[in-house]
C-alpha cells in the first residue's frame, strides 16, 4: 500500500506536466478555430500548471531528470509554439512575411531560452533568471489577446504587435536579469501579509482581469531592461537559474 502511494506521488509532477502540455495543445486547436480568447486562457492555465508541477516535485522530493526534460518539451509547446501561433492567427497574419518571421522568431528564441536554462541550471544566483522566462513571454502574448479581444485593431496596431513580438523574442535570449521571486519569505510571520496580498490580487483580477494581467506581464517584461539601466553593470551568462523549475 505504501509503495503504491509513493508511486502515485512520484507520478504527480509528470501528470501536471502532461496537463500543461495538453493546455498548450488545446490552445493551438482553439486558435486554429478562431477562438482566440479561449486559446489565451488555455495558455494562462498552462502557466499555472507549470508553476505547480515544479512546486509539487520539490515538496514531494520527486524531481527526476526525466521529469525535467519532459517539462522542457511541454514548455516548448505551451510557451513557444502555442503563443506564437495564437499571435499569428489573431493578428500577425494580416501583415505578411514580416509577421510570420516574428512568430517563428518567438518560437526559436523560446526554444533557445529553454535550452540555455537547462545548460546553466544550478550554476549561479537563484534570485534571478537570465533572459525573459518563456512563461512570462507566453503570458504577455495571452494577456494581450484578452486585453484587445474586443477591439478593432488598426494597421498601426498590428505593426506594434509585430514589433513587440520581435522585442519579446529577443528578450528571451538576452542576458537581462529577471527576478525569480524564489527569495520571497513564506515564513509563518509573513503569512498574514501574503494572504492579504493574495486576496487583494484575486479581487483585482476578478474585477479588472484583462487590464491587470496585461499590466502584470508587461511590467515584468520591462523589468529586465529597467534593472539593467538602474544597476548599470554588465551581466553575462551564466547568471540566474539555480533551480530547475519555477519558470523558464
Long-range contacts (C-beta under 8 A, 24 or more apart in sequence): 9-60, 9-62, 10-60, 10-62, 12-56, 12-60, 12-62, 13-53, 13-54, 13-56, 13-57, 13-60, 13-62, 13-63, 13-67, 14-53, 14-66, 14-67, 14-70, 16-49, 16-52, 16-53, 16-56, 17-49, 17-50, 17-53, 17-67, 17-70, 17-71, 17-74, 18-74, 19-49, 20-46, 20-49, 20-50, 20-53, 20-71, 20-74, 20-75, 20-78, 21-73, 21-74, 21-77, 21-78, 23-49, 23-78, 24-74, 24-77, 24-78, 24-79, 24-81, 24-82, 25-77, 25-82, 27-78, 27-82, 27-83, 27-86, 28-77, 28-81, 28-82, 28-85, 31-82, 31-85, 31-86, 31-89, 31-90, 32-85, 32-89, 34-89, 36-86, 36-89, 36-90, 36-145, 36-149, 37-145, 37-146, 37-149, 39-82, 39-86, 39-142, 39-145, 40-86, 40-141, 40-142, 40-143, 40-145, 40-146, 40-149, 41-142, 41-146, 42-82, 43-78, 43-79, 43-82, 43-83, 43-86, 43-138, 43-139, 43-141, 43-142, 44-139, 44-142, 44-143, 44-213, 46-78, 46-79, 46-82, 46-138, 47-78, 47-79, 47-135, 47-138, 47-139, 50-74, 50-75, 50-78, 50-79, 50-135, 50-247, 50-248, 51-135, 51-246, 51-247, 53-245, 54-243, 54-244, 54-245, 54-246, 55-245, 55-246, 57-245, 58-243, 58-245, 63-244, 63-245, 68-118, 68-244, 68-245, 71-245, 72-114, 72-115, 72-117, 72-118, 72-248, 75-114, 75-134, 75-135, 75-248, 76-110, 76-111, 76-114, 78-138, 79-110, 79-134, 79-135, 79-137, 79-138, 79-248, 80-106, 80-107, 80-110, 80-111, 80-114, 80-134, 80-138, 81-107, 82-138, 83-137, 83-138, 83-141, 83-142, 84-110, 84-141, 84-165, 86-141, 86-142, 86-145, 87-141, 87-144, 87-145, 87-161, 87-165, 90-145, 91-153, 91-157, 91-158, 91-161, 92-158, 92-161, 92-162, 92-165, 94-158, 95-158, 95-159, 95-162, 98-162, 99-158, 99-162, 102-162, 102-165, 102-166, 102-169, 103-165, 105-165, 105-166, 105-169, 105-170, 106-137, 106-141, 106-165, 106-168, 106-169, 108-169, 109-169, 109-170, 109-172, 109-173, 110-134, 110-137, 110-138, 110-169, 110-172, 112-172, 112-173, 113-172, 113-173, 113-248, 114-248, 116-173, 116-237, 117-241, 117-248, 118-244, 120-237, 120-238, 120-240, 120-241, 121-241, 121-242, 121-243, 121-244, 122-241, 122-242, 122-243, 122-244, 123-238, 123-242, 124-238, 124-239, 124-240, 124-241, 124-242, 125-239, 125-240, 125-242, 126-180, 126-182, 126-183, 126-240, 126-241, 126-242, 126-243, 127-179, 127-180, 127-182, 127-183, 127-240, 128-177, 128-178, 128-179, 128-180, 128-239, 128-240, 129-177, 129-178, 129-179, 129-180, 129-240, 129-241, 129-247, 129-248, 130-175, 130-176, 130-177, 130-235, 130-237, 130-238, 130-239, 130-240, 130-241, 131-171, 131-172, 131-173, 131-174, 131-175, 131-176, 131-178, 131-224, 132-168, 132-171, 132-172, 132-174, 132-176, 132-178, 132-221, 132-224, 133-172, 133-178, 133-247, 133-248, 134-172, 134-248, 135-247, 135-248, 136-178, 136-217, 136-220, 136-221, 136-247, 137-168, 137-169, 137-171, 137-172, 137-221, 139-213, 139-216, 139-217, 140-168, 140-214, 140-217, 140-218, 140-220, 140-221, 141-165, 141-168, 142-213, 143-210, 143-213, 143-214, 143-216, 143-217, 143-218, 144-214, 146-209, 146-210, 146-213, 146-214, 147-210, 147-211, 147-213, 147-214, 149-210, 168-221, 171-221, 171-224, 171-225, 174-224, 175-235, 175-236, 175-237, 175-239, 176-224, 176-225, 176-227, 176-228, 176-235, 177-224, 177-227, 177-228, 177-235, 177-239, 177-240, 178-220, 178-223, 178-224, 178-227, 178-240, 179-223, 180-240, 180-241, 180-246, 180-247, 182-243, 182-246
